[in-house]
Amino acid sequence: MFSVYFDMGISYKPLFHLLIDRSIKRMELTKVISHPTLVKLDNNQPVDGKIIAKLCQHLGCQPGDIMEYVPEAND
């Protein structure tokens, strides 16, 4: 397994758009991740790569389907 942390510039908006597109409630994700981790995703805070892998497995998608890099003004 891998462990990755993102300091800044990562958005999980694609994850929440995917849930809407598939008519999946956010709380369904608590079957595979904890509620505090879901809150971190809501706030674009760093999460472990294992969390991304669990979400991808549960949703049948790739990491790029649930997160995106958003350049900061300084980039």
N, C-alpha and C positions, 0 to 999 in steps of 0.2 A: 504494500500500500504506500501511498504517498501522503505527505503533509505539506500543505501550502497555506500561507497566510498572505492576505492582500492588505497592504497598508491603506491605500486610498485609490480612488479611481475605478472601483468595481461597483457595478450596479446590478442588483438582482431583480430589476423591473421585468426583464424577460421571463423570469420564473412566474411572477404573478400574472403576467399576460397569458402565459401558457395555461395556468390554472383557470383563468377566465375562459379561454378558448375551449378548454376541455370540460367546462362546467364542474370543476373540482373545488371544493371549499378548502380554504387555507388550513383549517383544523384537521383535515385529512392527513396533512403532512406530519402531524404529531404521532402518526402510526410508525414513522421511521426516524423522526428527529424530536428533540424535546421542545417544549413551548418556549423556553428562553432562547433556544437557537433560532426558532422561527421569528422571534422578536429581533434578533441580530440581523437576520436576513431582511426584515422589514426596514431596518435602519441602515442597511448597507455596511454593516460592521463585519470585521474579519471572521471567517469560519474556517475550520479545518478542511482540508481536501477530502477527508473521509466523509464529511457531511455532503459535499458536492457529489461524491460517488454514490452515496446512499440515495440521494434525491434522483440522480440520473437513473439508477437501477429501478427505483419505484415508479418513476414517470416514463421510463423507456425512452430516454433522450440523451443528448450529449451535453457536456458542460456549456458549450456555446449557446445552447438553447435556453439556459436558465440564468446566464450572467453575461455581462458585457463590460469591456473596458471603456471608461469615460474619461477622456483626457482632461486634465485640469488646465486652468487658464495659463499656468506657467509652463506646461508641456509643449 
